[in-house]
Amino acid sequence: KGCQHNYQCGFSEECDAASGLCAPTPDPHCATCDASQEDNTAACGSAEALCVTMQDKDEVEQGDFCLLPCADDPIDQCPQAYGCTHIEAPDAGIDGWFCVRECWIEPF
């Protein structure tokens, strides 16, 4: 039946509007990176991406992962299962909207 938006796709997929088919996102959402490095452009795909150390609800560190900026599209901001979340860290010069999920959890 095809798709028109990302929410109609499976986990970590995006809808290709031209074909109407869902496909895995080509972007490195939740890719591993090294938060101690100043430049993670190679790991995260762009200078606008963040490499952050994520913690679980018990504040146990789960690793360093890439967070990519949300798309400008009001409906398809992130791949399926990601939420567009505001992240602000004035000391680090960060103030923006990023696609976020618990990257250390594999849903399958």
Stockholm file with secondary structure:
# STOCKHOLM 1.0

chainA/1-108         KGCQHNYQCGFSEECDAASGLCAPTPDPHCATCDASQEDNTAACGSAEALCVTMQDKDEVEQGDFCLLPCADDPIDQCPQAYGCTHIEAPDAGIDGWFCVRECWIEPF
#=GR chainA/1-108 SS CCCSSGGGSCTTEEEETTTTEEEECSSCTTCBCCTTSSCCHHHHSSTTSEEEEEECTTCCEEEEEEECBCCSCSSCSSSTTCEEEEEEEGGGTEEEEEEECCTTCCCC
#=GC SS_cons         CCCSSGGGSCTTEEEETTTTEEEECSSCTTCBCCTTSSCCHHHHSSTTSEEEEEECTTCCEEEEEEECBCCSCSSCSSSTTCEEEEEEEGGGTEEEEEEECCTTCCCC
//
